[in-house]
């Protein structure tokens, strides 16, 4: 009995000791965990506290876009700013020409994209002596602003800012065949006046159905005398080249860094990456292309485009435009006449401080690529180009003739000059050669589009095939892709079209299919290869 009692007592003692031992170990584990968590928290908090100290050394404004054009004008000593609302580049070109003109009158100008600046700053413009704001505004669609002028248009509708003291002038670009002719130019001109700004010269309205270039020249030659009279200045007589470039020839450049016809990103046509937009369009194959009305002069085409993997959706009102390439034979012929090796890779670097572009077209590239995809070598030159060429004419009589053609005096009108297909020219270092001044147009030019034409087979679009090396279409989700038609390439060996998702142009959109081979975009429209003009007013 005693032994049993002693055994029980020993067992209880052992159990208690074991429990005490376990409890102590648990405490130790918990204590260790708590210490670890506290240590981690203290270290983490310390690091968090250190982060603001580190970031404070970074310039706060480095990632913020300076949207004050007035401050920029003050810093660069400019007093004239020319805003442009441009869809195809024409209004932008006019703005650049006006900004350069200012130099002749002892002023300094700058061309500006309204999308890049805060137009609410306009009320501060009078802080600059003899300041002037000029607006070159194209009308798009049914009286709409261009893409880059949409924010400016919205601001004009909503603002009640006092623009007293602001001096301005407006030149509009439009087309009289449309109902809302020059609506944007008229609206900007009227709204600025209602906000208190002072118009120093009458609204100019260019008509692309007539001769937009001559309309601009006529307005421009009357505009500057009005500016001189208003500000009490006189022309200095100093005239600078409209374009001043440095030619750089590349001998050992990696071919992967050479533009081959792309508009934006290098190799964008070979390696397509979403998201697709105006500057990064989607390249799609033409799977079906047939003429619906045989035996007539009118072309009614049925097109199907493969938009697999594009994540683009067709919507009623999307439109198609053509970006052709100059004929390779014509390019080679021009190279022979000029005595140039067309495969030389070069860059044209802008030396003009007043310009907002580093190159006239994507560089570096070859002469052949530039003449094929980026330059108009078949249409009559603009008057400003003729004026520039006059500086290089060796014969005084020819120089004078070119200057007259570049003016609006009426002595020699550019539109009245017949450009023959083969006219003899003196080419430096060579005997007289026949220089092709006019080639068969590749296809009807879009109204207001920068002309890029050549000889080719798109006059009969029904002849295009459905092969791997055949035509391609470029799809994007904004009609902004029509801004730089001269920059489109053609890496697949065939012409390309652009489909963009805004503003109605397709007269008879056929809908969208989804076949076993992937989605197809089906279009039916009259004059399919020129339907970009059927529902829009892309004059600038």
HELIX and SHEET records of a PDB file:
HELIX    1   1 UNK A    2  UNK A   55  1                                  54    
HELIX    2   2 UNK A   60  UNK A   63  5                                   4    
HELIX    3   3 UNK A   69  UNK A   76  1                                   8    
HELIX    4   4 UNK A   90  UNK A  101  1                                  12    
HELIX    5   5 UNK A  102  UNK A  105  5                                   4    
HELIX    6   6 UNK A  114  UNK A  116  5                                   3    
HELIX    7   7 UNK A  119  UNK A  127  5                                   9    
HELIX    8   8 UNK A  147  UNK A  149  5                                   3    
HELIX    9   9 UNK A  150  UNK A  158  1                                   9    
HELIX   10  10 UNK A  183  UNK A  194  1                                  12    
HELIX   11  11 UNK A  212  UNK A  231  1                                  20    
HELIX   12  12 UNK A  255  UNK A  257  5                                   3    
HELIX   13  13 UNK A  328  UNK A  338  1                                  11    
HELIX   14  14 UNK A  367  UNK A  369  1                                   3    
HELIX   15  15 UNK A  370  UNK A  374  3                                   5    
HELIX   16  16 UNK A  383  UNK A  390  1                                   8    
HELIX   17  17 UNK A  396  UNK A  405  1                                  10    
HELIX   18  18 UNK A  414  UNK A  416  5                                   3    
HELIX   19  19 UNK A  458  UNK A  463  5                                   6    
HELIX   20  20 UNK A  479  UNK A  482  5                                   4    
HELIX   21  21 UNK A  485  UNK A  487  5                                   3    
HELIX   22  22 UNK A  528  UNK A  533  5                                   6    
SHEET    1   A 4 UNK A 109  UNK A 113  0                                        
SHEET    2   A 4 UNK A  80  UNK A  85  1                                        
SHEET    3   A 4 UNK A 132  UNK A 140  1                                        
SHEET    4   A 4 UNK A 144  UNK A 145 -1                                        
SHEET    1   B 5 UNK A 109  UNK A 113  0                                        
SHEET    2   B 5 UNK A  80  UNK A  85  1                                        
SHEET    3   B 5 UNK A 132  UNK A 140  1                                        
SHEET    4   B 5 UNK A 167  UNK A 174  1                                        
SHEET    5   B 5 UNK A 198  UNK A 199  1                                        
SHEET    1   C 5 UNK A 109  UNK A 113  0                                        
SHEET    2   C 5 UNK A  80  UNK A  85  1                                        
SHEET    3   C 5 UNK A 132  UNK A 140  1                                        
SHEET    4   C 5 UNK A 167  UNK A 174  1                                        
SHEET    5   C 5 UNK A 204  UNK A 207  1                                        
SHEET    1   D 3 UNK A 245  UNK A 250  0                                        
SHEET    2   D 3 UNK A 345  UNK A 350 -1                                        
SHEET    3   D 3 UNK A 365  UNK A 366 -1                                        
SHEET    1   E 7 UNK A 319  UNK A 323  0                                        
SHEET    2   E 7 UNK A 496  UNK A 500 -1                                        
SHEET    3   E 7 UNK A 472  UNK A 476  1                                        
SHEET    4   E 7 UNK A 282  UNK A 291 -1                                        
SHEET    5   E 7 UNK A 300  UNK A 306 -1                                        
SHEET    6   E 7 UNK A 518  UNK A 526 -1                                        
SHEET    7   E 7 UNK A 508  UNK A 515 -1                                        
SHEET    1   F 2 UNK A 422  UNK A 425  0                                        
SHEET    2   F 2 UNK A 433  UNK A 436 -1                                        
END                                                                             
